[in-house]
Amino acid sequence: MAIINLSKQQARKFLLVYHGLYHTYEFSGKEGIMSYIRRVGCIQFDPLNVVGKNPELVLQSRIESFDRSMLYQLLYSERKLLDYWDKNMSIFQVSDWPYFLRYRKSHQAWCDKNPNAVSQVLAEIYNKGALCSGDLDYDEKVDWSWGPTRLSRAALEAMFHAGQLIIHHKTDTRKFYDLSERKLPKELLAAPDPNLSDEDYICWHILRRIGSVGLLWNRPSDAWLGIIGLKSLQREKAFERLIQENKIVELRVEGIKHPLYTRSSDIDILKKSLSVSISNERSSILAPLDNLLWDRNLIFELFGFEYRWEVYKPKTQRKFGYYVLPVLYGDRIVARFEPEKLKKGSSFTAKNWWWENNTVVSTQMKHSIFECLNGFAEYLGTDFQKNNLIL
């Protein structure tokens, strides 16, 4: 397929239509959640909860009348979705389980070196059902990736990453584990890796990540995190192969030096985005680890929006605040704000609000943003407490 030339505005519109963030809602209800995740592959998980956890924040901006119970049911009742490792901890379709066989094998070593702990855990969960680390009394300290931890926690996490256990459910941030064989279909557990070689695997994962964002370039990026064995050389070869196999299409965006790529299967969405016209621009609140924001340098190039999540920075080094969320209006990111941590019985309100430079605040923009903030409060099960920060 020939190279496609776009303006920055057209590239922004494509991304927003692709993610269901432009004009009207494309996705609704639990089937909407599944449709969106089928499109992007995975959404990233993070346990911090100021006004909802990251996957909930991703979905509230895309799924009409989103309710957090929808995601919980898809994960832990219907088992259509799975908590597992992709781009860091993520949520994706259960049917993708075979593609992560390489990852599971790469985490089998700890289990092989600690057979007694593994056997004990398997026996206890087999006899008692789903358990968390607090239900096990293996208090011996062992080395772990972030430092010494209890043997029970290390064993559960190692067995989870090796695929012997899956997350049965969560109570707040506490994970309860069960045997994978109890919750996943036998044919899925027995399925071979669809990727026969390391090269096949890297091509598959590169293509998946291009789909996770919608547009990506062949450059270093946080979007590639979690792809086993990926170095610059492997990335270059994967892009060459994907181009030769017509699985990706090169896009040239006005004012951007490096070519961008989208999946060939998404060209219809691109064509649709180029024909979309709207009368009323929609506003959305974006998650800090939103798929749209996975490549912060690309977002700066396309939207002129510089964003760094500052939760792990010392307070004195923060430019904005601890937990700051971008605000989208039309095809521009026009503001960011720091919400007050929501407490039981309290209203949703903004602690701090910053308009982006060169944003011209119109009456229509303010109306759209207030409507969005009220909708966000409904997702949180509360009301929006307006203050004098948003003028």
BELRA-V817456 format. One record per helix or strand. SS is the DSSP state (a for helix, b for strand). FROM is the first residue (numbers start at 1). TO is the last residue. If there is no record, write none. Layout:
BEGIN
((SS:FROM:TO) (SS:FROM:TO))
END
This chain:
BEGIN
((b:4:6) (a:8:18) (b:27:28) (a:29:40) (b:42:44) (a:54:60) (b:63:64) (a:68:76) (b:81:85) (b:89:93) (a:94:106) (a:109:113) (a:115:128) (b:131:131) (a:133:135) (b:141:142) (b:149:150) (a:151:161) (b:165:171) (b:174:179) (a:180:183) (a:186:189) (a:198:213) (b:216:217) (a:222:224) (a:232:244) (b:248:253) (b:260:263) (a:264:275) (b:283:285) (a:291:293) (a:296:303) (a:315:317) (b:324:329) (b:332:339) (b:348:348) (b:350:355) (a:363:380) (b:384:384))
END
